Amino acid sequence: MTMPAWRWLQALALALPCLAACSGLPVIVPDLRQTAAGPPARLEGARGPLSSAQSKAILDRLESRAKNTNIFERHLALEEAIVGSPLTTGNQVVLLQDGPATYQAMFAAIMAAKDHVNMETYILDDDEVGQRFAQALLTKQQQGVQVNLIRDSVGTLGTPAAFFQRLTDSGIRVLEFNPINPLLARKGWELNQRDHRKLLIVDGGTAFLGGINISSVYSGGSFGKGTRKRPDGSLAWRDTDLQLRGPVVAELQKLFLATWESQKGAPLAARHYFPPPQTVGRQVVRAIGSSPDEPFSQIYATLLSAIASAETSIYLTNAYFAPDPQLLAALQGAARRGVDVKLILPSRTDSWLVFHAGRGYYTQLLQAGVKIYERRGAILHSKTALVDGVWATVGSTNLDWRSFLHNHELNAVVLGAEFGAELQAMFERDLAASDAIDLQQWRQRTLDLRMKEWFARVWEYWL
């Protein structure tokens, strides 16, 4: 979820003095044409790094199920060099659709916690859903389970201080990420850097990540006959999360603890944050965290690499689409070389600036052969990608400048045809609930829409 307009206007007012000084666009990623062969990808399992032979056997198994593509050979070595975090095997991955199913799984995991609960979120609203989470966390803290919470300062701007004070008073460690008030800053004050990650880790063994914040806007389902609305009459939100178990959870735990340390949070209570990893499935997963403190967005770089390596299909679902020139060129290039490129984007949104900025690119994408669809009957908030049916990612990263340059983001990359088939089935369900954008009809859109696109494009770097 992007923040409501009033939140951004308040934050943007503070950022205006630097607009004039920020006219140049930085280089986001290294030149991906420099794809010199590197060492083969290595995997880690429950007992540590696998041998070269074991890693090759697993990757060969995955590749054998990837028909008509050599994405593994072309992509994995480059991804390894870009990201640095290990590919982990022996994981279980559960694809979660929309808020109700995700919250149910999260609550079950929290209530089963024995040692600790680590939670990181952009938005935590003081509403029915937020109160349910608060009560669950309070209950576990009272039972002796240590709860640690990172909440973004801008994302929780509308949540009363008393909401968090109640948690703090119970013993829950609450860390405000990059406080808006510079007097409260624990490190260099950067208003525009935000923590957009959504992460829940329970006992170091189960993790959740994706696009779902803690808010009642997710209380309705997004599929069904006609338009599914929430009890208050507003449209339901369509989003996607993952539930992960296995060795990859330790990599997510490292990212959470690194954020806590970088924000100079108070020392955490000693807990078993890294229990012995267990082999619980067959999925191969890489955790990728991006930060504006790095030279470039690791998530963005590996997505561009996957798009450049694609041979058969690229299926993207994303809530906020305002592509930079590199992503735009990558999508157009893939379509022109015969790859089936499909984008599912919103028809309704909570951020009209990003919405119209993205629409300003429709004509050139459609001309290149990219197929664009707009999801009807729901507020689309998913951030997923599937390349050649075997390279998949789900996470918090939008396809806009804010995610690529200014936000701390978190994604999981899952390799293999098994999970790819699940994500493709979800994509096809969304596709059936979407309307195709026709190039000729789009060219006849009204002057009013064109003016909104022009205005939004002026601001897209800051959206």
N, C-alpha and C positions, 0 to 999 in steps of 0.2 A: 504494500500500500504506500503510495506517495502521501505526503502530508496534506491536510486540507489547505485551501487557498489562504485562509487567514493566518495559518501558521507560517506559510512561506512568505507572505507579505511582511510579516513581522521580522522574520529572519533576513529577508532580502533588504529591508531598510537599513540594516546594519552593514550589509555587504556592499551597498551602492558605492561608497568611496573608492573601492578598488576596481570597479568596472572599467574605468578609463585606462587603467594601467594593465589590464589583462586582455588586450586586443589580439595578441598572438596566440595561435593554437599550438599547444605542445605536441611533440611526437609521442604517441601513446604506447606503441610497441616497437620492438626492434624490427628490422627489415626481414619479413618472413620469407623473402626469396633466398636468403642465405641459409639454405637447408643442407649444409654439409653433414654427411653421415656421422652420427655419434655412436656411442656404445649402445648395445641393445638394452631395451627396457628391462629392469629388474623388479621382481615382485617381493613383497614381504607377507609372511603368513603369521600364524599365531605364535610360532617359535622363532620368529626373526626372519632375516633375509633368506630367500630361497636361492638355491644354486642356479647357475646359468642354465643348466639342463632342465631343472624344475620349472624355471620361469619360461623357458622356450616351449616346454610341453604344454603349459597352460595357455600361452598366447597362440600356439599352433591350434589348440582345440577351439579357441574363440574364432580364429581366422578361418578355420575349416567350415564354420557355419555362416561365414559372411560371403554370400554369393556375389560374384561380379564386382568385387572391390578389393583393393589392397591397402585400405585405410590404415591397417595396423602397421604394415611395413613403412608406409610413408609418414605416418603421423606420430607414432608412439615415441620414437627417439627424440623428435623435436619437442614433444610435450614434456618428456622427462627433463630435457635441458632447460625449458622455459620455467617449469613449476618447481622442480626439486623435491616435492613431496612424493612419497613412494606409492606405487600401485600396491594395493593390499588384496590378498586373496582370502578365501574362507569366510566371506561376509554373507549376511542375509539382508536383502533389500525389499521393503514393502512399499509399494506405490500407494499413496493416500490422496484421495480426491475430495477437495472441498473441506470446509471447516468442521462440520459435524463429525465426520469420520476421523479427522486428524485430532480434534480435541478429545474424542473418546479414547483414542490410543494414548495420547499424552497423559490424560488423567489416570488411566490404568497404570502406566509406567511410574508416574509420580507416587501414587498411593502404594505401590509395591516397593518403593525406595527404602533401602536399609542403611545407607552410608551418606550419600550426598546427592543434591540436585543442583546442577549448574544451568542457568538460563540466561540467554542473551537475546534481546528483542529490540526492535525499532519502536514499535507502538505497543503500549500496555494501557488500555483504556480503563477508566473507572466506570464500567458498565456491568451488565449481568455476567458476561463472559470473564471480564477482568476480575470481578469479585470472586467468581468461582475459582479462578486460578490462585488468587491471593489467599483464599481460605484453604485451598489444598496445600499451598506452600507453608502457610502458618501451622497447619496440622502436622506436617512432617517435621518442621522445626521443633515443635513442642514434643515430638516423639524422639528427639535426639538426632535427627537427620540434618546435616548442615546444608542450608540453602544459600546459594550465592547467585546474585542477580545483577546483570549489566543491562542498563536501560539507556537508550539514547536521549539526550537532553532535548533536542528539537522534536523528535518523534513523540515524546511523552509530555510535551509542553502543555497540553490541555488536561493532563491528569493532576489532580490536587496533590500538593505536597503531603497532606495528611494521609493519603493512600500509601505512600512510600514510608512515611514515618511509622505507621502501624507495623509494617514489615520489619523495619529497622529495630523497633522497640522489642520485637519478639526474639531478636538474635540473628535474623536474616541479614547477610552482608549485601548491601545495596550500593552499587557503584554507578554514578551518573557519568555517562560517556561524554567527554568534551562539553562541559557545562556552557550554556549560553552566556551566563554571567562571567566575564573575564576574571572577576575577583575570586571565583571558585576554581579556576583552572589549575590543574596540578602539573601541567606541562605547557608547551607553547600553545597559545590560544589560536585555534583555527576554526572559525565559525562554520565554514563551508564543509569541513570534514565531518561526516556523520557515520554512525554505526547502523548500517542497514541490514545486518545479519539477523537471522532468526534461527536460534539454536537451543536445543534442550538436550542435556546429557544427564542420565540417571545412573548412578553407581558406576560410572565409567564403562558400562557395558551396553547401554542402549542410547541411541541419539536420534533426534528429529531435526530436519532442516528443510528449507524450502522458502515459499513466499508468504506463508501465513503468519500474520501478526496476532496479537491477543486483543480481540475486539469483537463486539456483537455483530459487526457487519458480516461476519462469516457464519452466522447462525442458521442460514438457510442453504438448502442444496441448490445446485445450478442446472440440474438436468431434470427432465420430466415433460409432461404434456403442456405446451404453452409456456408462458413466462412464469417461473417460480419466484414468488416474492417472499420477502421476510414478513414477520407478523406486523411490522409497522407500515407495510405497503411498499417499501423500497425494494429495488432489485437485489437478488442474492449475488454474492461474490463467488466467482469461479477461480479456484486456486489449487495448487498442487504441492504436496510435501512428500518427504521420504522418511520412513522409519528404518534405521540402520542398526545392525548388531554385528559384532565381529571386530577384527583388528583395526578397521578404519576408524572406530570410535576413539581410539587412542590419539589418532592424528587430529580429530576434531577437538579432543580435550586439550591438546597442546595449543591449538589456536585460541580457545577460550582463555586459558591461563596466560598466554602471551598478551592478549588484549588487556586482561586485568593488570598485568605487570606494566605494560606500556602506558596505561592510564594512571599508574601510581596508586592503585587501590591499596587499602590497608591489607596487611598480611592475612592470608586465608588460614582458617583453622585446618590443622593437619587431618587429612582424610585419605582414604585409599583411592586417589584419583586415577591411578593406573593399575587396576587389577590385572592378573595374568590374562592375556587375550585368549579367546577360545575360537576354534573353528566351528562356525555355526551354519555355513552354507557354501555355495560355489561361486558367489558373485565376486568379480574383480572390480574394485572401487578405488578411486583417488579422491581425496579431499583437497579442495583448492580454496584458499582464503586470499582475498586481494585487499590491499591497503594503499591509500594515496601516498604513504611514506615510501613505497617502492618505485623504481624507475618507470614501471608500466604495470597495468592490470594483468595479473597472471591469468585470470579467468578469461579476459578478453583475448589475450594472445593465444591461448589454447583453443578458444572457439574459432578464431580466424584460421588457425592451423587446421582444424577439423574441416572447416568449410573449403579451404584450399585443397585438402586431400580428398574431398568427396567425389565419388564417381557415379552414384546412382540417385541419391535423394538427400535433401536437406529440409527438415520439417521443424519450423520454429513457431513457438507460441509465446507471445510476450505482451505484457501489459503496457509498457511505456517504450515506444519505438521512436527514437530520434537518432538515426545512425550517423556516425562520423564518416568521412570520405573513404577510409579503409574498409569498413564493414560494407558500405554501399557498393564499393568496387568489387569486393569479394562475392557478394550475393549476385551482382550482375554478371560477373565473370563465370560463376558456376552455372547460372542459367544458360548463358551463351554457349557453354561447352556441352550442353545437353543434360545437365543434372536437373532433376525434378525439384524445384525450389518452391516451397509453399510456406506462406506466413499467415498465421492466425493472429489477428490484432483486434483491439476492442472496437465496438460500435458505440459504446457508452463508456464514460470514464469519470474518475474523480479529479482528473488533472487536464483541463481542456487545453492548456498551453502545450503540454507534451503531445496530446492527442492530435492537435492541428499541425504541430511541427512535423510529426511523423507523416501525416497525410500529404505534406508538401513534397514528399519523395515518391509518392505512388506512381506518378506518370513515368518517371525514368526507370523505375523498377519494372513496371508492367511492360514498357517498351522492350526491355531486355529479356522478357520471358518469365519473370518471377510472377507466381500466382499469389494473389492477396485475397484474404477472406476476413470479414469482420464478424466477430462473435455476437450473436443477438441474444436477448433475454437474460443477460447477466452482466455484471461488472467483471470483465476479465482481469485477473491479477496474476495468472500463472507465468512462470519463467522457465520454459523447458526447451530443449533442442534435441533432435535425433538426426544423426548423419549416417547414411547408408544402412540404416536399421541396426547398427551395432555399436555406435558411439553415442551415448546419451548423457545429458546433463540436466539436473534439476537444482534450483537454488534460489537465491535472492536477487540475482543480477539482472537488471533491466538492460535493454539495448539502447541506452542513452548516455549522454556525456556525464551525467551525475554518477551513474554506476561505474563508468570506466575511469573517471578521474578523481572524484571527490569522496566516494563512499567506501567504507569497509564492507566487503561483500563475501558471501560464502556459497559455494556450489559443491556438489558431488558429481564426478564423472563415473558412469557405470558402463563397463565394456561387455559386449556379448549380445547374441541374438535373442536370448531368453528374455532379458529385461527390455531389450529393444522392441520386442513384439508387444509387451505390455504397454510401453509408452506409445507405440504406434496405434494400438487399439484406442487408447485415450485420445490421441490426436484425431483419429477418424471420428470419434463421437463428437468432439468439438467441431470438426469440419462439417458434420451433418447439421449442426446447430448454428452454422455461419452462412453469411451471404457473400458470394463471390463479387469482387470489384471488377467491372468491365471497363476496359481502357476507353472505348468510345464514349460510354456514358460518363465516365469520370472526367473526360475532357469537356463535358458540357455542364459541369457543376457551376453553381452560382458564383457571382462576384463576391458575395458576402463570405462564402467559404474560402475563396482565394485570398481575401484580405486577412482572414483569421490565420491562414497558413503563413502568410508573409510576416505578420506580427509575431507569431510564435517562433518562427525561424530566427528572428533577431535575438530571442532570449534562450535558444535551445542549449547553449553551453552551460547555462546556470540552472536549468530546470531540474 
